[in-house]
Amino acid sequence: MTAPTVLVVDDNAALRQTIRENLEEDGYVVFSAASGEEAMRIVRVKRADAILLDLVLPDADGLALISGIRAHTDAPLIVISGKDGWVDKVVGLEMGADDYLAKPFEMKELSARVKAGIRRYRGGRDGRAAARAEPESRRIRFGGWVLDTGRFQVFDDKGTPAGLTSMEFRLLEALVRAPNRVLSREQLLDKAREGNLNVFDRAIDIQIARIRKKLGDDPRSPDLIRTMRGVGYMLACETEDLP
């Protein structure tokens, strides 16, 4: 397996260099960008297994840049920002980020989050995660969709992918594997993040909303993912294993 690649987007040259040196020591190939324009140019032509994005850039609003990045890749996107307010975290996740790390942060924590994100993105098959990966992939039909654990994505009846991010896939996979059974937010967080990252409670609600939108599940009257108030969420349809 080729070395995973990380794109670091931050206008602080010293911080970019520090992150680069630490990640390269851990075996990553690192690209860097000091502006939104430069970041988009890299995203269009190079594959990234993870993206670290500062919200304050000289030529672009980091939050607005997330949607542009998401048009080209579903790789795990971790916001690294001096803005550590609740609103910024919520908006970042709503826009399409997978994680949020406030500055200043420890490089070991950053590396751990990057590693966890890439492991999920690659389907749990890189490095030590291989021992924990399932012995074989599964294809599970539910409500007009097919969840494919081998391809780490969900497809409609025409084979078109829903474009789920790694965290969205993990959440949906947990629900699909337990149809008509309520899973609490804590259970979903544990399954989606494999217990490696610290997140706040509203992250699950935001991710579920994004999944519903991608699956065309009306949040006012959902057919697939139902909210069980005060408890969690449930996949409200039957599932079928496919050959």
C-alpha positions as CSV (number, residue, x, y, z in Angstrom):
1,M,0.0,0.0,0.0
2,T,1.4,3.5,-0.9
3,A,2.1,6.0,1.8
4,P,-0.9,8.0,2.7
5,T,-1.0,11.7,1.6
6,V,-2.0,14.7,3.7
7,L,-2.8,18.2,2.4
8,V,-2.1,21.0,5.0
9,V,-3.8,24.3,4.3
10,D,-2.7,27.1,6.6
11,D,-1.2,30.6,6.0
12,N,1.2,30.2,9.0
13,A,4.4,29.1,7.4
14,A,6.0,28.0,10.7
15,L,3.0,25.9,11.6
16,R,2.8,24.3,8.2
17,Q,6.5,23.3,8.4
18,T,6.0,21.9,11.9
19,I,3.0,19.8,10.9
20,R,4.9,18.7,7.7
21,E,7.9,17.5,9.7
22,N,5.8,15.6,12.3
23,L,3.6,13.9,9.7
24,E,6.6,13.0,7.5
25,E,8.2,11.4,10.5
26,D,5.1,9.3,10.8
27,G,5.4,8.1,7.2
28,Y,3.0,10.5,5.4
29,V,3.5,12.3,2.2
30,V,2.6,15.9,2.8
31,F,1.5,18.7,0.5
32,S,0.9,22.2,1.8
33,A,-0.9,25.3,0.7
34,A,-0.9,28.9,2.1
35,S,-4.1,30.0,0.5
36,G,-7.5,28.8,-0.6
37,E,-6.6,29.2,-4.3
38,E,-3.5,27.1,-3.9
39,A,-5.4,24.5,-1.9
40,M,-8.0,24.1,-4.6
41,R,-5.3,23.8,-7.3
42,I,-3.7,20.9,-5.3
43,V,-7.1,19.2,-4.6
44,R,-7.9,19.2,-8.3
45,V,-4.8,17.4,-9.4
46,K,-3.5,15.4,-6.5
47,R,-5.1,12.6,-4.4
48,A,-5.3,13.4,-0.6
49,D,-6.1,10.8,2.0
50,A,-6.7,13.5,4.6
51,I,-6.9,17.3,4.6
52,L,-6.1,19.7,7.4
53,L,-7.8,23.1,6.9
54,D,-7.4,26.4,8.7
55,L,-10.5,28.5,8.7
56,V,-8.7,31.9,8.4
57,L,-6.9,32.2,5.0
58,P,-5.8,35.4,3.2
59,D,-7.9,34.9,0.2
60,A,-10.8,32.7,1.3
61,D,-13.2,31.8,4.1
62,G,-12.2,28.4,5.3
63,L,-15.8,27.4,5.9
64,A,-16.8,28.3,2.4
65,L,-13.8,26.4,1.1
66,I,-15.0,23.2,2.5
67,S,-17.8,22.8,0.0
68,G,-15.4,23.4,-2.8
69,I,-13.1,20.7,-1.5
70,R,-16.0,18.3,-1.1
71,A,-16.8,18.7,-4.8
72,H,-13.5,17.0,-5.5
73,T,-12.9,14.5,-2.7
74,D,-14.6,12.8,0.2
75,A,-11.3,12.3,2.1
76,P,-11.5,13.0,5.8
77,L,-11.3,16.8,6.4
78,I,-10.1,18.0,9.8
79,V,-10.5,21.7,10.6
80,I,-7.5,23.2,12.5
81,S,-8.5,26.6,13.8
82,G,-7.9,29.2,16.4
83,K,-11.7,29.6,16.5
84,D,-12.8,27.2,19.2
85,G,-16.4,28.4,19.7
86,W,-19.4,26.1,19.6
87,V,-20.9,27.8,16.6
88,D,-17.7,27.4,14.5
89,K,-17.5,23.7,15.3
90,V,-21.1,23.1,14.4
91,V,-21.0,25.1,11.2
92,G,-17.7,23.4,10.2
93,L,-19.4,19.9,10.5
94,E,-22.5,21.1,8.8
95,M,-20.4,22.3,5.8
96,G,-18.8,18.9,5.4
97,A,-15.8,18.7,7.8
98,D,-15.3,15.4,9.6
99,D,-13.5,16.7,12.7
100,Y,-12.5,19.9,14.4
101,L,-9.2,20.6,16.3
102,A,-8.7,23.9,18.0
103,K,-5.4,25.6,18.1
104,P,-3.0,25.3,19.9
105,F,-2.9,21.5,19.8
106,E,-0.4,18.7,20.5
107,M,1.2,17.2,17.4
108,K,0.6,13.7,18.8
109,E,-3.1,14.4,19.0
110,L,-3.2,15.8,15.5
111,S,-1.3,12.7,14.2
112,A,-3.7,10.4,16.0
113,R,-6.7,12.1,14.4
114,V,-5.2,12.0,11.0
115,K,-4.3,8.3,11.4
116,A,-7.8,7.4,12.6
117,G,-9.5,9.4,9.8
118,I,-7.3,7.7,7.1
119,R,-7.9,4.3,8.6
120,R,-11.6,4.8,8.3
121,Y,-11.3,6.3,4.8
122,R,-9.3,3.4,3.6
123,G,-11.9,1.0,5.0
124,G,-9.8,-0.1,8.0
125,R,-7.3,-2.0,5.8
126,D,-4.1,0.0,6.4
127,G,-1.4,-1.0,8.8
128,R,-2.5,-2.4,12.2
129,A,-6.1,-1.9,11.4
130,A,-6.0,-4.8,9.0
131,A,-6.1,-7.2,12.0
132,R,-9.4,-5.7,13.0
133,A,-10.9,-5.5,9.5
134,E,-13.8,-7.8,8.6
135,P,-12.7,-11.1,6.9
136,E,-14.8,-10.2,3.9
137,S,-16.8,-7.4,2.5
138,R,-20.6,-7.3,2.7
139,R,-23.3,-5.8,0.4
140,I,-26.5,-5.0,2.3
141,R,-29.7,-3.7,0.6
142,F,-31.9,-1.3,2.5
143,G,-34.6,1.1,1.3
144,G,-33.5,1.2,-2.3
145,W,-29.8,1.6,-1.5
146,V,-26.9,-0.9,-1.2
147,L,-24.3,-0.4,1.4
148,D,-21.0,-1.9,0.2
149,T,-18.4,-2.4,3.0
150,G,-15.7,-3.4,0.5
151,R,-16.0,-0.2,-1.4
152,F,-16.8,1.9,1.7
153,Q,-19.8,3.6,0.0
154,V,-23.5,3.5,-0.6
155,F,-25.1,3.1,-4.1
156,D,-28.5,3.6,-5.5
157,D,-30.2,1.1,-7.8
158,K,-28.4,2.5,-10.8
159,G,-25.0,2.1,-9.1
160,T,-24.5,5.8,-8.5
161,P,-22.7,6.5,-5.2
162,A,-24.3,8.7,-2.5
163,G,-20.9,10.4,-1.9
164,L,-20.8,9.7,1.8
165,T,-17.7,10.9,3.8
166,S,-15.9,8.3,5.9
167,M,-17.6,9.3,9.1
168,E,-21.0,9.4,7.4
169,F,-20.4,5.9,6.1
170,R,-19.5,4.5,9.5
171,L,-22.6,6.0,11.1
172,L,-24.9,4.6,8.4
173,E,-23.1,1.2,8.5
174,A,-23.8,1.0,12.2
175,L,-27.5,1.7,11.6
176,V,-27.8,-0.7,8.7
177,R,-26.2,-3.5,10.7
178,A,-28.8,-3.1,13.4
179,P,-32.1,-2.5,11.5
180,N,-35.2,-1.6,13.5
181,R,-33.1,-1.2,16.6
182,V,-32.4,2.1,18.4
183,L,-28.8,3.1,18.7
184,S,-27.9,5.8,21.2
185,R,-25.7,8.8,20.2
186,E,-23.0,7.3,22.4
187,Q,-23.2,4.0,20.6
188,L,-23.1,5.7,17.2
189,L,-20.1,7.9,18.2
190,D,-18.2,4.8,19.3
191,K,-18.9,2.9,16.1
192,A,-18.3,5.8,13.8
193,R,-15.1,7.0,15.4
194,E,-13.9,3.7,16.8
195,G,-13.4,5.4,20.2
196,N,-10.3,7.3,18.9
197,L,-11.4,10.9,18.8
198,N,-13.0,13.3,21.2
199,V,-16.2,14.8,19.7
200,F,-19.2,16.7,21.1
201,D,-22.7,15.4,21.3
202,R,-24.2,17.5,18.5
203,A,-21.8,15.9,15.9
204,I,-24.1,12.9,15.5
205,D,-27.2,15.0,14.8
206,I,-25.3,17.0,12.2
207,Q,-23.9,13.9,10.5
208,I,-27.3,12.2,10.5
209,A,-28.8,15.3,8.8
210,R,-26.1,15.1,6.1
211,I,-26.8,11.4,5.5
212,R,-30.5,12.0,5.2
213,K,-29.9,14.7,2.7
214,K,-27.6,12.5,0.5
215,L,-30.1,9.6,0.7
216,G,-33.1,11.8,-0.1
217,D,-34.7,11.0,3.3
218,D,-37.1,13.8,4.2
219,P,-36.1,15.0,7.7
220,R,-39.7,16.1,8.4
221,S,-41.0,12.6,7.7
222,P,-38.1,10.2,7.3
223,D,-38.6,6.8,5.9
224,L,-35.1,5.4,6.5
225,I,-33.5,7.0,9.6
226,R,-35.9,7.9,12.4
227,T,-35.1,10.0,15.4
228,M,-36.0,8.5,18.7
229,R,-36.2,11.6,20.9
230,G,-34.0,11.5,23.9
231,V,-32.5,8.2,22.9
232,G,-30.9,8.2,19.4
233,Y,-31.6,6.9,15.9
234,M,-32.9,3.8,14.2
235,L,-32.9,2.4,10.6
236,A,-36.7,1.9,10.1
237,C,-36.6,-0.6,7.2
238,E,-35.7,-4.1,6.5
239,T,-32.3,-5.1,5.2
240,E,-31.1,-7.9,2.9
241,D,-27.7,-9.4,2.4
242,L,-26.7,-9.6,-1.3
243,P,-24.3,-12.1,-2.8
